[in-house]
Amino acid sequence: MSLESYRKYLKDQEAKNDEPIGSDDASQVADEPVTERVEYVYVERKSGRKGIVWLCAFILIVALLTVAAVKNPTDTEAKEMVNKFIVEKVDKFFVDKMNDEDARGFQQLAAFFGLSFSSKLVNSFVETKVNNYVVMSTFDSEVEMDNSKKTIMSGVIVFGKLIPLSTDLDLDDVSNLGKLEK
């Protein structure tokens, strides 16, 4: 029952009794029996399911943001994650070159040395810039080549997971490594 219908109900009761409901009239004596008819007004409560759904959604979002904030790495941890990712990609390339049956002995030897020194080379030549936010980090990894910086990988770190969004780690360009010019 809405407020307007309740007010209308009260006005109808006043009109029936010619007295305002709830007024204290001094003419009534305490010894006289009061014979008024009492009617109960039931107000239906709307279902609270929408409120519960919104509350659960809010709690879930807050929980996810809290987990993301706790899992967000520091600057040094993020740089280590990115460099480790790049080293893994470079190592995979060198392992594939070493296992290539068509590769000459010099190419396999160069791949072996590249595999041996890949982490040191990546750590010394790759510059990683990290921007930390509360729930995630963004990064850009750059290499200086020919007096210009080239971005080799950009991405985000969310929930402690590295997600590369754009990468120029096209290691097929390095496939000329160790080829002899004829």
C-alpha positions in Angstrom: 0.0 0.0 0.0 1.4 3.4 -0.9 1.5 6.5 1.2 -1.1 8.2 -0.9 -3.6 5.3 -0.5 -2.9 5.3 3.2 -3.6 9.0 3.5 -6.8 8.5 1.5 -7.8 5.7 3.9 -7.3 8.0 6.9 -9.4 10.7 5.4 -12.2 8.2 4.7 -12.1 7.1 8.4 -12.3 10.7 9.6 -15.3 11.3 7.4 -17.1 8.2 8.8 -16.5 9.2 12.4 -16.7 12.9 12.1 -13.7 13.0 14.4 -10.0 13.1 13.6 -8.4 9.7 14.2 -6.1 9.7 17.1 -7.4 13.0 18.6 -7.9 13.1 22.4 -11.4 14.4 23.0 -12.1 15.6 26.6 -15.8 14.6 26.3 -15.0 11.0 26.3 -15.2 9.5 29.8 -12.9 6.7 30.8 -15.8 4.7 32.1 -17.7 4.6 28.8 -16.8 1.6 26.7 -15.2 2.5 23.4 -16.8 0.7 20.5 -14.7 1.6 17.5 -13.9 -0.8 14.8 -10.2 -1.2 14.3 -9.0 -2.1 10.8 -5.5 -3.3 10.2 -3.6 -2.0 7.2 -1.1 -4.5 5.8 1.8 -3.1 3.8 3.4 -5.6 1.5 7.1 -5.5 1.5 8.7 -5.8 -1.9 11.0 -8.6 -2.5 14.6 -7.9 -1.5 16.1 -10.1 -4.2 17.3 -7.1 -6.3 19.1 -5.7 -3.3 20.7 -9.0 -2.5 21.9 -9.3 -6.1 23.4 -5.8 -6.1 25.0 -6.5 -2.7 26.6 -9.7 -3.9 27.8 -8.0 -7.1 29.4 -5.2 -5.0 31.1 -7.6 -2.6 32.4 -9.6 -5.6 33.8 -6.5 -7.3 35.4 -5.3 -4.1 37.0 -8.7 -3.5 38.4 -8.8 -7.1 39.9 -5.3 -6.7 41.4 -6.3 -3.4 43.0 -9.4 -4.8 44.3 -7.5 -7.8 45.8 -4.8 -5.5 47.5 -7.4 -3.3 48.8 -9.4 -6.3 50.2 -6.2 -8.1 54.0 -6.5 -8.3 56.4 -3.8 -7.3 58.6 -2.0 -10.0 61.5 -4.4 -9.6 59.3 -7.5 -9.6 57.5 -6.3 -12.7 60.8 -5.6 -14.5 62.1 -9.0 -13.6 58.9 -10.6 -14.9 59.1 -8.8 -18.2 62.8 -9.6 -18.6 62.2 -13.2 -17.7 59.5 -13.4 -20.4 61.8 -11.9 -23.0 64.6 -14.2 -22.0 62.3 -17.2 -22.4 61.3 -16.1 -25.9 64.9 -15.6 -26.9 65.9 -18.9 -25.3 63.1 -20.7 -27.2 64.4 -19.3 -30.4 68.0 -20.4 -29.7 66.9 -23.9 -28.7 64.9 -24.2 -31.9 68.0 -23.1 -33.9 70.2 -25.6 -32.0 67.7 -28.5 -32.7 67.4 -27.5 -36.4 68.9 -30.3 -38.5 69.4 -28.0 -41.4 71.5 -25.6 -39.5 75.2 -25.7 -40.0 77.7 -26.3 -37.2 78.5 -22.5 -36.9 74.8 -21.7 -36.6 74.3 -24.2 -33.9 77.5 -23.0 -32.1 76.2 -19.4 -32.3 72.8 -20.5 -31.0 74.6 -22.3 -28.1 76.5 -19.1 -27.1 73.4 -17.0 -27.6 71.5 -19.4 -25.2 74.3 -19.1 -22.7 74.4 -15.4 -22.6 70.8 -14.5 -23.4 69.8 -13.5 -19.8 72.8 -11.2 -19.4 72.3 -9.6 -22.8 68.6 -9.0 -22.2 69.2 -7.5 -18.8 71.9 -5.2 -20.1 70.3 -4.1 -23.4 66.6 -4.1 -22.7 65.2 -1.1 -20.8 61.8 -1.7 -19.2 59.6 1.2 -18.0 56.9 0.2 -15.5 53.9 2.3 -14.5 52.3 0.9 -11.3 48.7 1.5 -10.5 46.6 0.1 -7.6 45.2 -3.0 -9.4 47.6 -3.4 -12.4 50.9 -2.4 -13.9 51.7 -1.4 -17.5 55.1 -1.8 -19.1 57.1 -0.9 -22.2 60.3 -2.7 -23.0 62.7 -0.8 -25.3 66.0 -1.6 -27.1 68.2 1.1 -28.4 69.1 0.4 -32.0 70.8 2.7 -34.5 70.5 5.7 -32.1 66.8 5.2 -31.8 64.7 3.4 -29.2 62.5 0.6 -30.5 59.7 -0.8 -28.4 59.9 -4.5 -28.5 57.0 -5.3 -26.1 54.2 -3.5 -24.3 51.5 -4.9 -22.0 49.9 -5.1 -18.6 50.4 -7.2 -15.5 47.1 -8.1 -13.8 46.6 -10.5 -10.9 50.4 -11.2 -11.1 50.1 -12.4 -14.7 52.0 -10.8 -17.6 49.8 -10.1 -20.6 51.7 -8.8 -23.7 49.5 -6.5 -25.7 51.9 -5.7 -28.5 55.2 -7.3 -29.2 57.9 -6.9 -31.8 59.8 -10.0 -30.7 59.8 -11.3 -34.2 62.8 -13.5 -33.8 62.7 -14.6 -37.4 64.6 -11.4 -38.2 67.5 -12.9 -36.3 67.4 -16.0 -38.5 70.4 -14.7 -40.5 72.6 -15.2 -37.4 75.7 -17.1 -38.4 74.9 -17.4 -42.1 78.0 -17.1 -44.2 78.0 -14.7 -47.1 79.0 -16.3 -50.3 
